[in-house]
């Protein structure tokens, strides 16, 4: 994860530029762990936080040979986490547009 973190962080930094018209949650917290199966997806909503604990695809090697594949898998988890948030239509469209831009348009 440390190897791909800079490129993930660069893409996530673009979230700071988005202004919600109708905020519902203060924060989306996403934990990704390789000790659960990929399809594991537990959601808890509490005190303004949307918290998600997700498993990870154990077919993706974590030994350094698959950084692009690792980056893409993590980004897909982030897209899914954002899509789980019950945004208003306007805010959901803004996030969807941001999340589906090519990497270079999101700062990475």
C-alpha positions as CSV (number, residue, x, y, z in Angstrom):
1,X,0.0,0.0,0.0
2,X,2.8,2.4,0.7
3,X,4.0,2.2,-2.9
4,X,0.6,3.3,-4.3
5,X,-0.4,5.7,-1.5
6,X,1.1,8.8,-3.2
7,X,-0.9,8.3,-6.4
8,X,-4.1,7.5,-4.4
9,X,-3.5,10.5,-2.2
10,X,-3.0,12.7,-5.3
11,X,-6.4,11.6,-6.6
12,X,-8.1,12.0,-3.3
13,X,-6.8,15.5,-2.9
14,X,-9.3,16.5,-5.6
15,X,-12.1,15.9,-3.1
16,X,-11.1,19.1,-1.3
17,X,-12.1,21.1,-4.4
18,X,-15.7,19.7,-4.3
19,X,-18.3,21.8,-2.6
20,X,-21.4,19.9,-1.4
21,X,-24.7,21.8,-1.8
22,X,-26.4,19.5,0.7
23,X,-23.9,17.7,3.0
24,X,-25.3,14.5,4.6
25,X,-22.2,13.1,6.2
26,X,-19.2,14.9,7.5
27,X,-16.8,12.1,6.5
28,X,-16.6,8.9,4.6
29,X,-14.2,6.5,6.3
30,X,-13.1,3.5,4.3
31,X,-10.9,0.7,5.7
32,X,-9.6,-1.9,3.3
33,X,-8.2,-5.1,4.7
34,X,-6.7,-8.2,3.2
35,X,-7.8,-10.3,6.1
36,X,-11.4,-10.3,4.7
37,X,-12.7,-11.6,1.4
38,X,-13.1,-9.1,-1.4
39,X,-16.9,-9.2,-1.3
40,X,-16.9,-8.3,2.4
41,X,-18.5,-4.8,2.8
42,X,-19.8,-3.6,6.2
43,X,-21.4,-0.2,6.5
44,X,-22.0,1.7,9.7
45,X,-23.5,5.2,9.8
46,X,-23.1,7.1,13.0
47,X,-22.6,10.7,14.2
48,X,-22.1,12.2,10.7
49,X,-19.7,9.5,9.6
50,X,-20.2,6.9,6.9
51,X,-17.9,4.1,7.9
52,X,-17.1,1.1,5.6
53,X,-14.9,-1.9,6.2
54,X,-14.1,-3.7,3.0
55,X,-12.2,-6.8,2.2
56,X,-9.6,-7.0,-0.6
57,X,-9.1,-9.2,-3.6
58,X,-6.4,-11.7,-2.5
59,X,-5.6,-12.5,-6.1
60,X,-3.8,-9.2,-6.5
61,X,-0.2,-9.7,-5.3
62,X,1.0,-7.1,-2.8
63,X,4.7,-7.8,-3.5
64,X,5.3,-4.9,-5.8
65,X,4.7,-6.4,-9.2
66,X,1.2,-5.1,-9.7
67,X,1.0,-1.4,-8.6
68,X,-1.4,-0.4,-11.4
69,X,-3.7,-3.3,-10.5
70,X,-3.5,-2.5,-6.8
71,X,-4.2,1.2,-7.5
72,X,-7.2,0.4,-9.7
73,X,-8.6,-2.0,-7.1
74,X,-8.3,0.6,-4.3
75,X,-9.9,3.3,-6.5
76,X,-12.8,0.9,-7.3
77,X,-13.4,0.5,-3.5
78,X,-13.3,4.3,-3.1
79,X,-15.8,4.8,-6.0
80,X,-18.1,2.2,-4.4
81,X,-17.8,3.9,-0.9
82,X,-18.7,7.3,-2.4
83,X,-21.6,5.7,-4.3
84,X,-23.0,4.2,-1.0
85,X,-23.3,7.7,0.5
86,X,-26.9,9.0,0.2
87,X,-26.0,12.2,-1.5
88,X,-28.7,14.5,-3.1
89,X,-28.9,14.2,-6.9
90,X,-26.8,17.3,-7.4
91,X,-24.0,16.2,-5.1
92,X,-24.1,12.6,-6.4
93,X,-23.6,13.8,-10.0
94,X,-20.7,16.0,-8.9
95,X,-19.0,13.1,-7.2
96,X,-19.7,10.7,-10.0
97,X,-18.2,13.0,-12.5
98,X,-15.1,13.5,-10.3
99,X,-14.7,9.8,-9.6
100,X,-14.9,8.7,-13.2
101,X,-12.4,11.2,-14.6
102,X,-9.2,9.7,-16.0
103,X,-6.4,9.6,-13.5
104,X,-4.5,12.6,-14.9
105,X,-7.6,14.9,-14.5
106,X,-7.8,14.0,-10.8
107,X,-4.2,15.0,-10.0
108,X,-2.4,11.6,-10.4
